[in-house]
Structure formats: structure tokens, C-alpha cells
């Protein structure tokens, strides 16, 4: 008898095209109804309900009720990291679905991955924090330095408060479009929330893309410069 984690079950759950599309849609951090997810998966509502039940039983989704509606979200950050890393792995092996359109450049530039910034700007932010000594990168591990705590405090991020959370402070997440790491964890969430709260950026309705205002973009690029 084989022992240990059964990755075949997880692979089977994610491997169905309709379920994969629904999981990818939820990786943007939004809560969606079964009707919305059925449209994403290109299937009927009845079929979507069956798929969603399997994903929930498998520990990949959770749901909550609000009024007469039920909304589905990814189960947790670990699920989001798994989906994003699989998308990055698929892209690195040339397994791409070509759907050209105006949304693609925006998604590649800046988008939401669960609750943190991804895309070119997400990778740039992590690269800049590492280059400036604010974050130490050892292998796949990330940690905020004392210098980083002071720097982040100046932009309104209370690192000591984030450390008290059960959630990891810093995590490396493989970016599917850049095929390099961006910053996840409670710090990644706090930074993206700061950009939104200050009006530097906003979400695009019906999309994972994040659009920076001209002023917000200028402040972002100044705050996270790249070394020559």
C-alpha cells in the first residue's frame, strides 16, 4: 500500500478544464456565485454546481451565504499560491492558451493574485525590496530586515503588527506571466491595500488587472526603483 500525500486527487480536481478555469477566476481574490463561475467555466449551472461541490469537498474552495446568494472563494492563501505556481509552471513549459485582447497587457503589467500584487509590477516590487536590503531572500525564503521594517513603517506598514498574525509575513509566489517570484503573505496584502487606500491604483471591474493612476504609477516606481 502506498503511503503519504495523495497528489493524484488534487491533480484530478484541478485537471478538469472547467474546474481549472473556475479556480483561476477565483485566484483574483473575489467571491463569485455559481452562476458567474458557470459562465467562466463555459458550462451549465447544474454542471457547475457539481464541480463546485467536488472542489469544496477536496478542500480547494469554501463558500459563504449572503442573503439568498452563495459565494465561492478559494479556501485559503495556500490554494491561491498553488494555482498561481501551476500557472507559472505551465507557462514555463509552453502550455499556453492564446486569447489575444486588450486585457492581456494590463494583466501582465499588474494584477491581483489572491490578495497581493502580481505581474510585472509585483515582481518589480519584490526585486526592489530585495535589492535595497529591505527583504532578505535566501533560496525560496523571504524575511524582512530591520532596515526593511523602518522603510515600510515610513509608508504606513506596521510590520510588527503583521508579525502577530498566524499568516506568514513574507512568501514567495511564482508569477505565471513573469515566471519569477512576487511577494505574497501578509506583507504583500498590506502593500496592495495601501496602494488602493491611497488611491494610487484600483481594480478593474470583471478582471484581475490593477490599474495605476498616473500619479500612483509615478509614486510606485519611485518607491520601488530597480537597480541599474
Secondary structure, 3 states (H helix, E strand, C coil): CCCCCCHHHHHHHHHCHHHHHHHHHHCCCCCEEHHHHHHHHCCCHHHHHHHHHHHHHCCCEEEEEECCEEEEEECCHHHHHHHHHHHHHHHHCCCCCCCCCHHHHHHHHCEEECCEEEHHHHHHHHHHHHHCCCEEEECCEEEECHHHHHHHHHCCCCHHHHHCCCCCCCEEEECCCCCCEEEEHHHHHHHHHHHHHCCCEEECCCCCEEEECHHHHHHHHHHCCCCC
